[in-house]
Amino acid sequence: MERTKEQRMLKIPPRKIMTPGPVEVDPRVLRAMSMPILGQFDPAFTQIMNEVMVMLREAFQTKNHWAYPIDGTSRAGLEAVIASLIEPGDRMLVPIYGRFGDLFVEIGERYGAEIHTMSCPWGTVFDPQDVINEIKKVRPKVVALVHGETSTGRMQPLAEIGHACRELDTLLVVDAVATFGGADVRVDDWCLDAVIGGAQKCLSVPSGIAPITYNERIEKVILSRKKVERGIATESDKKVASAMPIRSNYFDLSQLQDYWSERRLNHHTEATSMEYALHEGLHLVLDEGLEQRFARHLLNEKALMAGIEAMGLDLFGDPDCKMPTVTCVSVPVGVNADDVRNVLLDQFGIEIAGSFGSLQGKIWRIGTMGYGCRKDNVLAVLAGLEASLIRCGVTVCRGEALQAAMDVYDEAAD
Ligand SMILES: *Cc1c(COP(=O)(O)O)cnc(C)c1O
């Protein structure tokens, strides 16, 4: 079929994206992405790489030497860490409280881990002591834990588990994809050994780059698995390499860290424009200030929750472990969740998310992340949701949602 000129045109409808990612990208990030390409060994570019590492350490609140991005979406960061740590037969414990715990299981299995899982009902998190008891029982090499579980909107406290892992000589790998840049992630204080952050969530950078950080405990394992061929390994590399080489080439952290070190050993071609985007995104986070940024996320969350409740809807999940960047709303009985989402998108250009598995059709998930985490967006999603519910035949308290949310903002301004 011949395509008309009209059909060949890229058409992007205006949207407010209020999902748990991808979210609206900060225009300053989009501008950075349109800058000219540099060669990856150009000192001007390696300078940018070094700045990214410095800013990542600050955003991850760590003194770790290694803090750099993996090219690929967030799960590329998860896979790089797991691939580089897990040898066939290694025990890996995954406490699962939502869908992203399953992702750790899936990746660990592919690299031959002996997987042990524990679970708790969706909408809650683990009592840290239960996880610690399980670690003592299983004695895993790696514990893989999600910090902010976007599928259920819950946040797992990590400090106690982190300290216990240090004592028990277990490596703690944390998926902080949906909290990094929007809620406190204290890599050093909480004794997290490897942490993966996200780009298209609270950093408001497009999907396609995954910031990670890890400490010497992780580095020791990685170096022991360094491949010694190819004439690039140093004598000291050869001395420490004892274990089975890392199975993945693209996700081999021992090679990637050489690429990010002063040695600049070639691995893949760095995704130049994504690097610019990450640089600008991190700059914006640190410019705002971590504390101020987290406070902004909490304020918008509070206004959104107040509005939802004033609308007569129920929030889903245990409020004590709610993620500040994702708010889950129970779909009223008899209402088709997707019908309401479709009206919201068609009439208002606002996108919210459904959920997965047992929660599919049962909850809506509203993201307030990064650049999209703003008063105008919160008020718009409340107005749109209320109107869409009425359109779908639901009788709700008309007009009260916005007033409740505006009250929260007014109080904060006083
Ligand atoms: C979004 C998300 C991921 C996956 O990210 P991709 O960029 O889609 O690979 C992993 N973990 C959590 C908690 C997430 O919210």
Ligand as a Chemical Component Dictionary entry (heavy atoms), coordinates in Angstrom:
data_LIG
# 
_chem_comp.id                   LIG 
_chem_comp.type                 NON-POLYMER 
_chem_comp.pdbx_formal_charge   0 
_chem_comp.three_letter_code    LIG 
# 
loop_
_chem_comp_atom.comp_id 
_chem_comp_atom.atom_id 
_chem_comp_atom.alt_atom_id 
_chem_comp_atom.type_symbol 
_chem_comp_atom.charge 
_chem_comp_atom.model_Cartn_x 
_chem_comp_atom.model_Cartn_y 
_chem_comp_atom.model_Cartn_z 
_chem_comp_atom.pdbx_ordinal 
LIG C1 C1 C 0 9.611  0.163  35.326 1  
LIG C2 C2 C 0 10.257 -0.774 36.256 2  
LIG C3 C3 C 0 11.195 -1.739 35.818 3  
LIG C4 C4 C 0 11.483 -2.068 34.371 4  
LIG O1 O1 O 0 11.961 -1.049 33.650 5  
LIG P1 P1 P 0 12.158 -1.132 32.063 6  
LIG O2 O2 O 0 12.763 0.203  31.794 7  
LIG O3 O3 O 0 10.824 -1.306 31.474 8  
LIG O4 O4 O 0 13.084 -2.221 31.734 9  
LIG C5 C5 C 0 11.810 -2.513 36.776 10 
LIG N1 N1 N 0 11.503 -2.388 38.079 11 
LIG C6 C6 C 0 10.592 -1.502 38.524 12 
LIG C7 C7 C 0 10.299 -1.428 39.978 13 
LIG C8 C8 C 0 9.938  -0.667 37.633 14 
LIG O5 O5 O 0 9.020  0.193  38.073 15 
# 
loop_
_chem_comp_bond.comp_id 
_chem_comp_bond.atom_id_1 
_chem_comp_bond.atom_id_2 
_chem_comp_bond.value_order 
_chem_comp_bond.pdbx_ordinal 
LIG C1 C2 SING 1  
LIG C2 C3 SING 2  
LIG C2 C8 DOUB 3  
LIG C3 C4 SING 4  
LIG C3 C5 DOUB 5  
LIG C4 O1 SING 6  
LIG O1 P1 SING 7  
LIG P1 O2 DOUB 8  
LIG P1 O3 SING 9  
LIG P1 O4 SING 10 
LIG C5 N1 SING 11 
LIG N1 C6 DOUB 12 
LIG C6 C7 SING 13 
LIG C6 C8 SING 14 
LIG C8 O5 SING 15 
# 
